[in-house]
Amino acid sequence: CTLDSEVALRVGGDFFFDPQPGDSPVKLVLIAGGVGINPLFSILLHIADLHGYQESKGNGYKMGTVKLYYSAKNTSELLFKRNILGLMNAFPGKITCRFHVTQQSSQICEELQPHVTGK
């Protein structure tokens, strides 16, 4: 998003992302904290499937980019972090993530360092 961009925001409740082949591409920003990653990780996997299908078949829904912002107390509480890193590597520039930790006391592993902000 840029300054003055229009965004839609949804907090909690039942939500899903199920675009149809004729729908316009959208850019998604997913924001999660702690175990709140569960439904968003499911959406992220669906987005990866859409990107994979588009790359292999050349048709279907054309997915825009997705940015995930995910916060937890420390890196050990970042659920699915290895899977998320794998998705970023599989779809560079299409799926990105920034992890934020609020109470990290130990050294952050080298693999996560470029993607982590916080203490």
N, C-alpha and C positions, 0 to 999 in steps of 0.2 A: 504494500500500500504506500501511497505517497500522501503528502499533506493534502487535506481536503478530499481524499477518496471516500466514496460511499461504501460502507461495509454493513453486512448483516451479522448480528451477534445472537447466539443462542446459548443459554446457560442451563445446564442440568436437564432432567426430564428425558423423554424418549426422543431420540434423534438418530438420523441415519444419512448416508450419502449414497444415492442410487440413481445416477444420471442415466438418461436414455440415449440411444445412439444419435438422435437428431438434436439433442440439447446443445446449447452453446457452451464452449469450454469455460471453466471457471478456475480461478486461482483460490486455493484454500489456505487459511491460517488456522492451525489447530493449537489450542492452548490447554495444557494439562498440568495438574499438580498431584503428586503421589499416586495413589491407586486409581485416580480419575483418568489415568492413561488407558485403562481397559477398553472402553468403547471407542476411543480415538485410535488405538492401535488396530482395532478391527477395521476402521475406516481406512487407515494407512495401508493395511494389507490389500484391501479392495482397490485402492488407488494404484498400488503396485501391479495388481492383476490387470487393471485397465491399461496401464502403460505397457505391460508385457504383451497384451493382446494387440494393442495398436502397433507395436514394433514388429510383431510377427505376422499379423494379417493385413496391416495397413488400412483397416477400416474399423468401424465401431465408434464409440464415444472417444473424442479427442480430449484427453485430460490435460488441464493446465498444471501449473506447478503447485506444490504443497510445501508449506513451511510449518514445522512442528516446534513449538516452544514447550519444554517439559521441565518442571521444577520438582525437586525433592530435597530432603535434608542433606543427603550425601549421595555419592555415586553408587554405593551399594544398594540404595533404595530406588534407583532408577530402573524400574521394571522394563524388560524387553530391550535394554540398551544395545545388546549385541545384535539383535534382530533389526533394530532401527539403523544401526551403523551399516549392516548388510544391505538394507534397502537403499540407503544413501549411496553406497558404492555401486549397487546394481543400476541405479537411475540417477547418475550425477547431474546436478542442476535441476532435476525434476522433483526430487524429494530431498529436502534439507531439514536439519534439526539443530536447535540450540538447546543444550541442557543447562539448567541453572541449579546450583546447589547452595543451600543457605547455612549449613552447619558442617561443612567438610573439615575434618581435622587431619586426615592422612593425605599423603601424596596422591594426586589424580594420575591414573595410569596413562601412559603415553598415547595409547590409541584414542582415548577420550579427550585428552587435553585440548586439541584444536576446537572441540565442540562444546566445551564447558566454560561457563562464567560463574562468578560467585566467589565465596570464601574458600 
